Amino acid sequence: MRLVITDLDGTLLDHDTYSFAGAQPALDLLRRLRAPVIFTSSKTRAEILMWRELMDNRHPFISENGGAVYYPPDYFPCSPEADVFGDPYAELVQALEEASAESACRVTGFARMTVDEVARECGMAPALALLAKRREFDEPFLAHDEDKLDALLAAIAARGKRHTRGGRFHHITGKHDKAAAVRRLVERFRQTSPGVVTIGLGDSLNDAPFLNAVDVPVLVRSDSTDELKAAVPRGSVTQERGSKGWGEAIFELFARQ
């Protein structure tokens, strides 16, 4: 079995429009081949559930940069509803506010942004922004004083939290990442399907941990490609960006089938 594990924003979804049209033929191919497509994203559970419905995806998924793995009922024998790795959201919001005050680096997190502000910053409709604010394990934020960013990150680390950066925002999380969640999920697949080969697709630095944990890492071209390639030297790079790059990679990897 080949297991496709993919980021969403800037990878399966186009960065500016959130369209997956460029990937639709490849998604259709994977469905015919019965190759599971696993979403792993900084998006919330509520957001990912919506995208799963739109793409008719019925597989497990990983939310909020590895905060939790969610399993459909009866997908695996005796699996829980979720494997949770993340710290509570309120704890992250408090840690970010304390780190901001200590470092004098001004920040604006989702917790203090209105739905309309999130919609504007993300370039999405308010209805989608409402889902994006239903956070459980990860606080996205904007940093307004780049010269004090290092001090902010040191203050975050001093509180036992982690920092990562996606395509639009910085993120504060607990001591989890996409890689740990991916490893747990792959373990469950291998218990029922020996010989699993993992293919990972991502476009930004917060994808590096899980891309280094898969058998075949693919870097979907973006403005962060050079940095991501340095972090994931085994990764191949697509010519196209976003959903077209995603489809390009899948057709190359599954061409013989």
PyRosetta script that sets phi, psi and omega in degrees:
from pyrosetta import init, pose_from_sequence

init()
pose = pose_from_sequence("MRLVITDLDGTLLDHDTYSFAGAQPALDLLRRLRAPVIFTSSKTRAEILMWRELMDNRHPFISENGGAVYYPPDYFPCSPEADVFGDPYAELVQALEEASAESACRVTGFARMTVDEVARECGMAPALALLAKRREFDEPFLAHDEDKLDALLAAIAARGKRHTRGGRFHHITGKHDKAAAVRRLVERFRQTSPGVVTIGLGDSLNDAPFLNAVDVPVLVRSDSTDELKAAVPRGSVTQERGSKGWGEAIFELFARQ")
pose.set_psi(1, 135.7)
pose.set_omega(1, 171.8)
pose.set_phi(2, -104.6)
pose.set_psi(2, 125.6)
pose.set_omega(2, -175.1)
pose.set_phi(3, -108.5)
pose.set_psi(3, 120.6)
pose.set_omega(3, -178.1)
pose.set_phi(4, -98.7)
pose.set_psi(4, 118.0)
pose.set_omega(4, -177.7)
pose.set_phi(5, -115.1)
pose.set_psi(5, 119.6)
pose.set_omega(5, -168.8)
pose.set_phi(6, -135.3)
pose.set_psi(6, 140.0)
pose.set_omega(6, 165.4)
pose.set_phi(7, -67.1)
pose.set_psi(7, 165.2)
pose.set_omega(7, 177.9)
pose.set_phi(8, -106.1)
pose.set_psi(8, -73.0)
pose.set_omega(8, -174.4)
pose.set_phi(9, -59.0)
pose.set_psi(9, 124.7)
pose.set_omega(9, 178.3)
pose.set_phi(10, 78.5)
pose.set_psi(10, -2.6)
pose.set_omega(10, -177.7)
pose.set_phi(11, -120.1)
pose.set_psi(11, -83.0)
pose.set_omega(11, 174.7)
pose.set_phi(12, -75.9)
pose.set_psi(12, -29.1)
pose.set_omega(12, 176.9)
pose.set_phi(13, -107.2)
pose.set_psi(13, 136.4)
pose.set_omega(13, 177.7)
pose.set_phi(14, -63.4)
pose.set_psi(14, 142.5)
pose.set_omega(14, -172.8)
pose.set_phi(15, -59.1)
pose.set_psi(15, -46.2)
pose.set_omega(15, -172.5)
pose.set_phi(16, -89.2)
pose.set_psi(16, -33.7)
pose.set_omega(16, -172.9)
pose.set_phi(17, -107.9)
pose.set_psi(17, -13.3)
pose.set_omega(17, -175.9)
pose.set_phi(18, 62.2)
pose.set_psi(18, 22.5)
pose.set_omega(18, 177.8)
pose.set_phi(19, -83.2)
pose.set_psi(19, 143.7)
pose.set_omega(19, 172.3)
pose.set_phi(20, -113.0)
pose.set_psi(20, 18.1)
pose.set_omega(20, -176.2)
pose.set_phi(21, -58.6)
pose.set_psi(21, -38.4)
pose.set_omega(21, -179.0)
pose.set_phi(22, -65.8)
pose.set_psi(22, -19.9)
pose.set_omega(22, -179.5)
pose.set_phi(23, -98.7)
pose.set_psi(23, -6.5)
pose.set_omega(23, -172.6)
pose.set_phi(24, -58.4)
pose.set_psi(24, -45.0)
pose.set_omega(24, 177.6)
pose.set_phi(25, -59.6)
pose.set_psi(25, -36.9)
pose.set_omega(25, 178.9)
pose.set_phi(26, -70.5)
pose.set_psi(26, -38.6)
pose.set_omega(26, 175.8)
pose.set_phi(27, -61.8)
pose.set_psi(27, -39.9)
pose.set_omega(27, 177.8)
pose.set_phi(28, -63.1)
pose.set_psi(28, -40.8)
pose.set_omega(28, 178.1)
pose.set_phi(29, -61.1)
pose.set_psi(29, -47.8)
pose.set_omega(29, -178.4)
pose.set_phi(30, -63.4)
pose.set_psi(30, -34.6)
pose.set_omega(30, 177.6)
pose.set_phi(31, -65.8)
pose.set_psi(31, -41.7)
pose.set_omega(31, 178.1)
pose.set_phi(32, -64.0)
pose.set_psi(32, -35.3)
pose.set_omega(32, -179.3)
pose.set_phi(33, -84.3)
pose.set_psi(33, -3.3)
pose.set_omega(33, -178.4)
pose.set_phi(34, 57.5)
pose.set_psi(34, 39.2)
pose.set_omega(34, 175.9)
pose.set_phi(35, -93.4)
pose.set_psi(35, 115.8)
pose.set_omega(35, -178.2)
pose.set_phi(36, -62.6)
pose.set_psi(36, 139.7)
pose.set_omega(36, 175.2)
pose.set_phi(37, -113.2)
pose.set_psi(37, 117.1)
pose.set_omega(37, -175.7)
pose.set_phi(38, -107.2)
pose.set_psi(38, 121.8)
pose.set_omega(38, 177.3)
pose.set_phi(39, -83.4)
pose.set_psi(39, 130.1)
pose.set_omega(39, 171.9)
pose.set_phi(40, -131.5)
pose.set_psi(40, 116.5)
pose.set_omega(40, -164.6)
pose.set_phi(41, -148.3)
pose.set_psi(41, 163.6)
pose.set_omega(41, 168.9)
pose.set_phi(42, -79.3)
pose.set_psi(42, -6.8)
pose.set_omega(42, 179.8)
pose.set_phi(43, -67.2)
pose.set_psi(43, 158.3)
pose.set_omega(43, 179.1)
pose.set_phi(44, -76.3)
pose.set_psi(44, 166.1)
pose.set_omega(44, 175.2)
pose.set_phi(45, -57.2)
pose.set_psi(45, -42.9)
pose.set_omega(45, -178.9)
pose.set_phi(46, -61.4)
pose.set_psi(46, -41.4)
pose.set_omega(46, 178.5)
pose.set_phi(47, -65.1)
pose.set_psi(47, -46.5)
pose.set_omega(47, -175.7)
pose.set_phi(48, -66.1)
pose.set_psi(48, -37.5)
pose.set_omega(48, 176.3)
pose.set_phi(49, -58.0)
pose.set_psi(49, -38.8)
pose.set_omega(49, 177.7)
pose.set_phi(50, -64.9)
pose.set_psi(50, -46.2)
pose.set_omega(50, -179.1)
pose.set_phi(51, -66.1)
pose.set_psi(51, -33.2)
pose.set_omega(51, 176.8)
pose.set_phi(52, -63.5)
pose.set_psi(52, -40.5)
pose.set_omega(52, 177.9)
pose.set_phi(53, -64.2)
pose.set_psi(53, -43.9)
pose.set_omega(53, -178.5)
pose.set_phi(54, -63.9)
pose.set_psi(54, -32.7)
pose.set_omega(54, -178.4)
pose.set_phi(55, -101.1)
pose.set_psi(55, 6.4)
pose.set_omega(55, -179.1)
pose.set_phi(56, 53.8)
pose.set_psi(56, 47.4)
pose.set_omega(56, 179.9)
pose.set_phi(57, -99.9)
pose.set_psi(57, 130.2)
pose.set_omega(57, -175.9)
pose.set_phi(58, -121.5)
pose.set_psi(58, 24.8)
pose.set_omega(58, -174.7)
pose.set_phi(59, -103.9)
pose.set_psi(59, 166.6)
pose.set_omega(59, 174.5)
pose.set_phi(60, -58.8)
pose.set_psi(60, 163.9)
pose.set_omega(60, 178.6)
pose.set_phi(61, -150.2)
pose.set_psi(61, 162.0)
pose.set_omega(61, -177.2)
pose.set_phi(62, -119.6)
pose.set_psi(62, 125.3)
pose.set_omega(62, -176.8)
pose.set_phi(63, -107.4)
pose.set_psi(63, 160.7)
pose.set_omega(63, 168.6)
pose.set_phi(64, 46.4)
pose.set_psi(64, 57.7)
pose.set_omega(64, 175.0)
pose.set_phi(65, 57.0)
pose.set_psi(65, 37.1)
pose.set_omega(65, 177.1)
pose.set_phi(66, 93.3)
pose.set_psi(66, 12.4)
pose.set_omega(66, -180.0)
pose.set_phi(67, -62.7)
pose.set_psi(67, -33.7)
pose.set_omega(67, 179.6)
pose.set_phi(68, -159.4)
pose.set_psi(68, 151.6)
pose.set_omega(68, 169.7)
pose.set_phi(69, -108.7)
pose.set_psi(69, 128.5)
pose.set_omega(69, -179.9)
pose.set_phi(70, -110.9)
pose.set_psi(70, 137.7)
pose.set_omega(70, -175.8)
pose.set_phi(71, -118.1)
pose.set_psi(71, 131.4)
pose.set_omega(71, 171.6)
pose.set_phi(72, -62.4)
pose.set_psi(72, 151.5)
pose.set_omega(72, 179.5)
pose.set_phi(73, -55.9)
pose.set_psi(73, 133.5)
pose.set_omega(73, 174.7)
pose.set_phi(74, 64.7)
pose.set_psi(74, 18.1)
pose.set_omega(74, 178.6)
pose.set_phi(75, -69.2)
pose.set_psi(75, -42.9)
pose.set_omega(75, 174.1)
pose.set_phi(76, -120.5)
pose.set_psi(76, 150.6)
pose.set_omega(76, 174.9)
pose.set_phi(77, -63.4)
pose.set_psi(77, 126.8)
pose.set_omega(77, 172.3)
pose.set_phi(78, 62.7)
pose.set_psi(78, 23.1)
pose.set_omega(78, 178.2)
pose.set_phi(79, -82.2)
pose.set_psi(79, 151.1)
pose.set_omega(79, 176.2)
pose.set_phi(80, -74.1)
pose.set_psi(80, 174.3)
pose.set_omega(80, 174.0)
pose.set_phi(81, -65.8)
pose.set_psi(81, -33.0)
pose.set_omega(81, -178.7)
pose.set_phi(82, -157.2)
pose.set_psi(82, 150.4)
pose.set_omega(82, 165.0)
pose.set_phi(83, -104.3)
pose.set_psi(83, 117.9)
pose.set_omega(83, -175.1)
pose.set_phi(84, -104.4)
pose.set_psi(84, 129.5)
pose.set_omega(84, 179.5)
pose.set_phi(85, -116.6)
pose.set_psi(85, -20.3)
pose.set_omega(85, -169.1)
pose.set_phi(86, -85.7)
pose.set_psi(86, 161.9)
pose.set_omega(86, 172.8)
pose.set_phi(87, -83.6)
pose.set_psi(87, 156.5)
pose.set_omega(87, 179.6)
pose.set_phi(88, -59.9)
pose.set_psi(88, 144.7)
pose.set_omega(88, -175.1)
pose.set_phi(89, -60.4)
pose.set_psi(89, -44.1)
pose.set_omega(89, -178.3)
pose.set_phi(90, -59.7)
pose.set_psi(90, -35.1)
pose.set_omega(90, 178.4)
pose.set_phi(91, -65.9)
pose.set_psi(91, -38.4)
pose.set_omega(91, 179.2)
pose.set_phi(92, -68.3)
pose.set_psi(92, -42.0)
pose.set_omega(92, 179.1)
pose.set_phi(93, -60.8)
pose.set_psi(93, -43.7)
pose.set_omega(93, 179.3)
pose.set_phi(94, -64.9)
pose.set_psi(94, -43.2)
pose.set_omega(94, 179.9)
pose.set_phi(95, -62.1)
pose.set_psi(95, -38.8)
pose.set_omega(95, 178.9)
pose.set_phi(96, -65.6)
pose.set_psi(96, -43.3)
pose.set_omega(96, 179.9)
pose.set_phi(97, -63.6)
pose.set_psi(97, -40.5)
pose.set_omega(97, 178.5)
pose.set_phi(98, -66.0)
pose.set_psi(98, -42.7)
pose.set_omega(98, -179.8)
pose.set_phi(99, -65.9)
pose.set_psi(99, -36.2)
pose.set_omega(99, 177.9)
pose.set_phi(100, -64.7)
pose.set_psi(100, -45.2)
pose.set_omega(100, 179.7)
pose.set_phi(101, -64.6)
pose.set_psi(101, -41.8)
pose.set_omega(101, -178.2)
pose.set_phi(102, -66.2)
pose.set_psi(102, -39.2)
pose.set_omega(102, -175.4)
pose.set_phi(103, -90.4)
pose.set_psi(103, -11.8)
pose.set_omega(103, -174.2)
pose.set_phi(104, 61.8)
pose.set_psi(104, 23.1)
pose.set_omega(104, 175.0)
pose.set_phi(105, -97.0)
pose.set_psi(105, 114.4)
pose.set_omega(105, -177.5)
pose.set_phi(106, -72.6)
pose.set_psi(106, 135.3)
pose.set_omega(106, -179.9)
pose.set_phi(107, -133.8)
pose.set_psi(107, 158.0)
pose.set_omega(107, 171.0)
pose.set_phi(108, -131.6)
pose.set_psi(108, 111.4)
pose.set_omega(108, 179.1)
pose.set_phi(109, -96.7)
pose.set_psi(109, 166.5)
pose.set_omega(109, 179.2)
pose.set_phi(110, -57.2)
pose.set_psi(110, -33.1)
pose.set_omega(110, -176.7)
pose.set_phi(111, -61.2)
pose.set_psi(111, -28.9)
pose.set_omega(111, -179.0)
pose.set_phi(112, -103.6)
pose.set_psi(112, 5.9)
pose.set_omega(112, 178.2)
pose.set_phi(113, -100.4)
pose.set_psi(113, 143.0)
pose.set_omega(113, 174.4)
pose.set_phi(114, -76.6)
pose.set_psi(114, 168.1)
pose.set_omega(114, 176.4)
pose.set_phi(115, -58.8)
pose.set_psi(115, -42.0)
pose.set_omega(115, -179.7)
pose.set_phi(116, -65.8)
pose.set_psi(116, -36.6)
pose.set_omega(116, 177.8)
pose.set_phi(117, -66.9)
pose.set_psi(117, -42.4)
pose.set_omega(117, 176.2)
pose.set_phi(118, -61.9)
pose.set_psi(118, -43.5)
pose.set_omega(118, 179.2)
pose.set_phi(119, -59.0)
pose.set_psi(119, -43.4)
pose.set_omega(119, -178.8)
pose.set_phi(120, -67.1)
pose.set_psi(120, -46.0)
pose.set_omega(120, -177.9)
pose.set_phi(121, -66.5)
pose.set_psi(121, -32.8)
pose.set_omega(121, -177.1)
pose.set_phi(122, -93.4)
pose.set_psi(122, -10.8)
pose.set_omega(122, -177.3)
pose.set_phi(123, 66.4)
pose.set_psi(123, 39.4)
pose.set_omega(123, -177.8)
pose.set_phi(124, -129.3)
pose.set_psi(124, 166.0)
pose.set_omega(124, 178.2)
pose.set_phi(125, -68.8)
pose.set_psi(125, 150.6)
pose.set_omega(125, 178.9)
pose.set_phi(126, -54.8)
pose.set_psi(126, -35.3)
pose.set_omega(126, 179.3)
pose.set_phi(127, -62.0)
pose.set_psi(127, -37.6)
pose.set_omega(127, 177.2)
pose.set_phi(128, -73.6)
pose.set_psi(128, -36.8)
pose.set_omega(128, 178.5)
pose.set_phi(129, -62.8)
pose.set_psi(129, -35.3)
pose.set_omega(129, 177.1)
pose.set_phi(130, -60.4)
pose.set_psi(130, -41.1)
pose.set_omega(130, 176.7)
pose.set_phi(131, -67.1)
pose.set_psi(131, -36.2)
pose.set_omega(131, -178.8)
pose.set_phi(132, -66.7)
pose.set_psi(132, -24.4)
pose.set_omega(132, 179.8)
pose.set_phi(133, -85.1)
pose.set_psi(133, -5.0)
pose.set_omega(133, 179.3)
pose.set_phi(134, -84.5)
pose.set_psi(134, 67.8)
pose.set_omega(134, -170.4)
pose.set_phi(135, -92.2)
pose.set_psi(135, 149.8)
pose.set_omega(135, -178.5)
pose.set_phi(136, -124.7)
pose.set_psi(136, -36.0)
pose.set_omega(136, -169.6)
pose.set_phi(137, -138.3)
pose.set_psi(137, 10.9)
pose.set_omega(137, -171.9)
pose.set_phi(138, -158.4)
pose.set_psi(138, 130.3)
pose.set_omega(138, 177.9)
pose.set_phi(139, -113.2)
pose.set_psi(139, 109.0)
pose.set_omega(139, 173.6)
pose.set_phi(140, -74.7)
pose.set_psi(140, 146.7)
pose.set_omega(140, 179.0)
pose.set_phi(141, -153.4)
pose.set_psi(141, 156.9)
pose.set_omega(141, 172.3)
pose.set_phi(142, -99.6)
pose.set_psi(142, 137.1)
pose.set_omega(142, 175.9)
pose.set_phi(143, -106.0)
pose.set_psi(143, 124.9)
pose.set_omega(143, -172.3)
pose.set_phi(144, -98.2)
pose.set_psi(144, -4.7)
pose.set_omega(144, -179.8)
pose.set_phi(145, -129.6)
pose.set_psi(145, 85.5)
pose.set_omega(145, -174.9)
pose.set_phi(146, -59.7)
pose.set_psi(146, -30.5)
pose.set_omega(146, -179.1)
pose.set_phi(147, -70.2)
pose.set_psi(147, -14.2)
pose.set_omega(147, 179.1)
pose.set_phi(148, -110.9)
pose.set_psi(148, 10.7)
pose.set_omega(148, -176.2)
pose.set_phi(149, -64.3)
pose.set_psi(149, -41.6)
pose.set_omega(149, 179.8)
pose.set_phi(150, -59.8)
pose.set_psi(150, -40.2)
pose.set_omega(150, 178.2)
pose.set_phi(151, -65.4)
pose.set_psi(151, -38.6)
pose.set_omega(151, 177.2)
pose.set_phi(152, -62.1)
pose.set_psi(152, -46.0)
pose.set_omega(152, -178.0)
pose.set_phi(153, -65.3)
pose.set_psi(153, -35.9)
pose.set_omega(153, 176.7)
pose.set_phi(154, -65.3)
pose.set_psi(154, -39.2)
pose.set_omega(154, 178.6)
pose.set_phi(155, -68.3)
pose.set_psi(155, -35.1)
pose.set_omega(155, 175.2)
pose.set_phi(156, -63.5)
pose.set_psi(156, -47.4)
pose.set_omega(156, -179.5)
pose.set_phi(157, -62.9)
pose.set_psi(157, -36.3)
pose.set_omega(157, -179.7)
pose.set_phi(158, -64.0)
pose.set_psi(158, -20.8)
pose.set_omega(158, 178.7)
pose.set_phi(159, -95.9)
pose.set_psi(159, 11.8)
pose.set_omega(159, 176.7)
pose.set_phi(160, 75.8)
pose.set_psi(160, 21.2)
pose.set_omega(160, 179.6)
pose.set_phi(161, -112.7)
pose.set_psi(161, 168.0)
pose.set_omega(161, -179.7)
pose.set_phi(162, -116.4)
pose.set_psi(162, 159.0)
pose.set_omega(162, 176.4)
pose.set_phi(163, -123.3)
pose.set_psi(163, 140.7)
pose.set_omega(163, 170.2)
pose.set_phi(164, -143.1)
pose.set_psi(164, 168.7)
pose.set_omega(164, -178.0)
pose.set_phi(165, -132.5)
pose.set_psi(165, 131.1)
pose.set_omega(165, 176.9)
pose.set_phi(166, -102.8)
pose.set_psi(166, -158.6)
pose.set_omega(166, -177.2)
pose.set_phi(167, -72.4)
pose.set_psi(167, -27.5)
pose.set_omega(167, -177.8)
pose.set_phi(168, -120.2)
pose.set_psi(168, -32.4)
pose.set_omega(168, -169.4)
pose.set_phi(169, -130.3)
pose.set_psi(169, 157.3)
pose.set_omega(169, 160.4)
pose.set_phi(170, -77.5)
pose.set_psi(170, 158.8)
pose.set_omega(170, 177.6)
pose.set_phi(171, -137.6)
pose.set_psi(171, 139.3)
pose.set_omega(171, 169.0)
pose.set_phi(172, -108.3)
pose.set_psi(172, 132.3)
pose.set_omega(172, -178.3)
pose.set_phi(173, -136.3)
pose.set_psi(173, 173.9)
pose.set_omega(173, 168.2)
pose.set_phi(174, -77.2)
pose.set_psi(174, -165.4)
pose.set_omega(174, -177.1)
pose.set_phi(175, -82.9)
pose.set_psi(175, 61.3)
pose.set_omega(175, 177.0)
pose.set_phi(176, -138.3)
pose.set_psi(176, 165.7)
pose.set_omega(176, 173.1)
pose.set_phi(177, -155.3)
pose.set_psi(177, 177.7)
pose.set_omega(177, -178.2)
pose.set_phi(178, -63.6)
pose.set_psi(178, -30.2)
pose.set_omega(178, -175.4)
pose.set_phi(179, -64.4)
pose.set_psi(179, -45.6)
pose.set_omega(179, -179.1)
pose.set_phi(180, -62.4)
pose.set_psi(180, -41.0)
pose.set_omega(180, 179.1)
pose.set_phi(181, -66.0)
pose.set_psi(181, -41.2)
pose.set_omega(181, 178.5)
pose.set_phi(182, -62.8)
pose.set_psi(182, -42.8)
pose.set_omega(182, -179.8)
pose.set_phi(183, -61.2)
pose.set_psi(183, -43.2)
pose.set_omega(183, 179.6)
pose.set_phi(184, -63.0)
pose.set_psi(184, -43.5)
pose.set_omega(184, -179.3)
pose.set_phi(185, -65.0)
pose.set_psi(185, -43.2)
pose.set_omega(185, -179.8)
pose.set_phi(186, -64.3)
pose.set_psi(186, -35.8)
pose.set_omega(186, 175.6)
pose.set_phi(187, -57.4)
pose.set_psi(187, -43.1)
pose.set_omega(187, -178.9)
pose.set_phi(188, -66.9)
pose.set_psi(188, -38.3)
pose.set_omega(188, 176.0)
pose.set_phi(189, -63.6)
pose.set_psi(189, -42.5)
pose.set_omega(189, -175.6)
pose.set_phi(190, -71.0)
pose.set_psi(190, -20.1)
pose.set_omega(190, 175.5)
pose.set_phi(191, -67.6)
pose.set_psi(191, -28.3)
pose.set_omega(191, -178.6)
pose.set_phi(192, -111.6)
pose.set_psi(192, -16.6)
pose.set_omega(192, -177.2)
pose.set_phi(193, -137.8)
pose.set_psi(193, 81.6)
pose.set_omega(193, 178.5)
pose.set_phi(194, -58.7)
pose.set_psi(194, 149.8)
pose.set_omega(194, 178.5)
pose.set_phi(195, 86.0)
pose.set_psi(195, 20.3)
pose.set_omega(195, 179.4)
pose.set_phi(196, -67.4)
pose.set_psi(196, 131.9)
pose.set_omega(196, 172.0)
pose.set_phi(197, -110.9)
pose.set_psi(197, 128.2)
pose.set_omega(197, -175.6)
pose.set_phi(198, -101.9)
pose.set_psi(198, 132.6)
pose.set_omega(198, 176.0)
pose.set_phi(199, -117.4)
pose.set_psi(199, 127.2)
pose.set_omega(199, -179.0)
pose.set_phi(200, -118.3)
pose.set_psi(200, 140.1)
pose.set_omega(200, 178.1)
pose.set_phi(201, -130.1)
pose.set_psi(201, 130.1)
pose.set_omega(201, 178.3)
pose.set_phi(202, -156.5)
pose.set_psi(202, 170.8)
pose.set_omega(202, -174.8)
pose.set_phi(203, -132.5)
pose.set_psi(203, -9.6)
pose.set_omega(203, -175.6)
pose.set_phi(204, -135.7)
pose.set_psi(204, 172.9)
pose.set_omega(204, -171.6)
pose.set_phi(205, -62.2)
pose.set_psi(205, -29.1)
pose.set_omega(205, 179.0)
pose.set_phi(206, -70.4)
pose.set_psi(206, -7.5)
pose.set_omega(206, 174.9)
pose.set_phi(207, -89.4)
pose.set_psi(207, -14.0)
pose.set_omega(207, -173.9)
pose.set_phi(208, -55.9)
pose.set_psi(208, -45.1)
pose.set_omega(208, -178.5)
pose.set_phi(209, -57.8)
pose.set_psi(209, -45.0)
pose.set_omega(209, -177.9)
pose.set_phi(210, -76.1)
pose.set_psi(210, -30.5)
pose.set_omega(210, 177.5)
pose.set_phi(211, -65.4)
pose.set_psi(211, -34.6)
pose.set_omega(211, 176.2)
pose.set_phi(212, -73.9)
pose.set_psi(212, -13.8)
pose.set_omega(212, -178.4)
pose.set_phi(213, -94.4)
pose.set_psi(213, -9.4)
pose.set_omega(213, -178.0)
pose.set_phi(214, -97.4)
pose.set_psi(214, 167.4)
pose.set_omega(214, 180.0)
pose.set_phi(215, -73.2)
pose.set_psi(215, -39.8)
pose.set_omega(215, -175.8)
pose.set_phi(216, -128.3)
pose.set_psi(216, 97.1)
pose.set_omega(216, 178.6)
pose.set_phi(217, -87.3)
pose.set_psi(217, 136.9)
pose.set_omega(217, 178.7)
pose.set_phi(218, -125.2)
pose.set_psi(218, 129.4)
pose.set_omega(218, 178.5)
pose.set_phi(219, -102.6)
pose.set_psi(219, 113.0)
pose.set_omega(219, 177.4)
pose.set_phi(220, -79.0)
pose.set_psi(220, 125.6)
pose.set_omega(220, -170.2)
pose.set_phi(221, -55.8)
pose.set_psi(221, 136.8)
pose.set_omega(221, 179.2)
pose.set_phi(222, -158.2)
pose.set_psi(222, -177.0)
pose.set_omega(222, 175.9)
pose.set_phi(223, -67.5)
pose.set_psi(223, -16.5)
pose.set_omega(223, -178.7)
pose.set_phi(224, -98.7)
pose.set_psi(224, 9.8)
pose.set_omega(224, -171.9)
pose.set_phi(225, -60.0)
pose.set_psi(225, -43.3)
pose.set_omega(225, -178.0)
pose.set_phi(226, -61.5)
pose.set_psi(226, -45.2)
pose.set_omega(226, 178.2)
pose.set_phi(227, -64.3)
pose.set_psi(227, -42.2)
pose.set_omega(227, -178.2)
pose.set_phi(228, -67.6)
pose.set_psi(228, -38.4)
pose.set_omega(228, 178.5)
pose.set_phi(229, -63.4)
pose.set_psi(229, -37.6)
pose.set_omega(229, 177.1)
pose.set_phi(230, -64.5)
pose.set_psi(230, -34.0)
pose.set_omega(230, -179.7)
pose.set_phi(231, -82.5)
pose.set_psi(231, -25.2)
pose.set_omega(231, -178.9)
pose.set_phi(232, -128.6)
pose.set_psi(232, 73.5)
pose.set_omega(232, -174.2)
pose.set_phi(233, -62.8)
pose.set_psi(233, -23.3)
pose.set_omega(233, 179.0)
pose.set_phi(234, -76.3)
pose.set_psi(234, -12.5)
pose.set_omega(234, -171.5)
pose.set_phi(235, -73.9)
pose.set_psi(235, 137.6)
pose.set_omega(235, 170.7)
pose.set_phi(236, -85.9)
pose.set_psi(236, 153.5)
pose.set_omega(236, -175.3)
pose.set_phi(237, -117.0)
pose.set_psi(237, 133.3)
pose.set_omega(237, 179.2)
pose.set_phi(238, -77.5)
pose.set_psi(238, 158.4)
pose.set_omega(238, 173.9)
pose.set_phi(239, -77.9)
pose.set_psi(239, -42.4)
pose.set_omega(239, -178.0)
pose.set_phi(240, -89.5)
pose.set_psi(240, 162.9)
pose.set_omega(240, 176.8)
pose.set_phi(241, -100.5)
pose.set_psi(241, 164.1)
pose.set_omega(241, 170.9)
pose.set_phi(242, 54.2)
pose.set_psi(242, -142.5)
pose.set_omega(242, -172.9)
pose.set_phi(243, -62.7)
pose.set_psi(243, -32.1)
pose.set_omega(243, 176.8)
pose.set_phi(244, -67.3)
pose.set_psi(244, -40.9)
pose.set_omega(244, 176.1)
pose.set_phi(245, -64.3)
pose.set_psi(245, -37.6)
pose.set_omega(245, 177.8)
pose.set_phi(246, -61.5)
pose.set_psi(246, -48.7)
pose.set_omega(246, 179.4)
pose.set_phi(247, -63.0)
pose.set_psi(247, -39.9)
pose.set_omega(247, 177.5)
pose.set_phi(248, -56.2)
pose.set_psi(248, -47.5)
pose.set_omega(248, -177.9)
pose.set_phi(249, -65.8)
pose.set_psi(249, -43.1)
pose.set_omega(249, -178.4)
pose.set_phi(250, -63.8)
pose.set_psi(250, -43.0)
pose.set_omega(250, -178.9)
pose.set_phi(251, -66.3)
pose.set_psi(251, -35.8)
pose.set_omega(251, 176.9)
pose.set_phi(252, -66.2)
pose.set_psi(252, -41.6)
pose.set_omega(252, -177.0)
pose.set_phi(253, -74.1)
pose.set_psi(253, -30.1)
pose.set_omega(253, -175.8)
pose.set_phi(254, -109.7)
pose.set_psi(254, 14.8)
pose.set_omega(254, -173.0)
pose.set_phi(255, -55.7)
pose.set_psi(255, -39.5)
pose.set_omega(255, -175.4)
pose.set_phi(256, -69.4)
pose.set_psi(256, -17.7)
pose.set_omega(256, 179.8)
pose.set_phi(257, -99.0)
pose.dump_pdb("model.pdb")
